[in-house]
Amino acid sequence: LKPLTDIEQDLIEDETQNLYHEVTRLKTKYESLQCCQSHLLGEELGPLSVKELQKIEKQLDRTLSQARQRKTQLLVERMEELRKKEHDLGEENKQLKIKLEEGQCLEADVGGPVKTAANKQHPSKSNHSEQQMRYHQFIPQVQTFDARKVGRSDPAPGWLGWSFDS
């Protein structure tokens, strides 16, 4: 190794000084951020002035508002996804109904259901199961609304046939 020139030594000293100042600046910034974090968490608020407390309050309000906006955005996106899924399922349901109706029409055109080997062995059982399959379609229940009973808790449900009207 050859010895460093005066210019090289000066450059190294300058770089060392710059790094020392940078470390000092970062250390101060770190301590400041730790102090701010503790204040935002509600710690060490005693020595703060009213103006400093108001500044922290405004910052918390802004942050809370941003969090609420983000939450709302996520909920809206999720609702849109669910609406799309609902629409897609509705379309799939329509397609399945069409296929089912086409299948039933095809059975009627042929003169009844296609007989399989199992159907030929036990015609009464197969006929009964076919009838069950045809008549077990989903029928949504319609909930009725009786304005006289709004706000009143009935101890017995209406399907029991009991009435506690005065």
Disulfide bonds with the S-S distance in Angstrom:
none
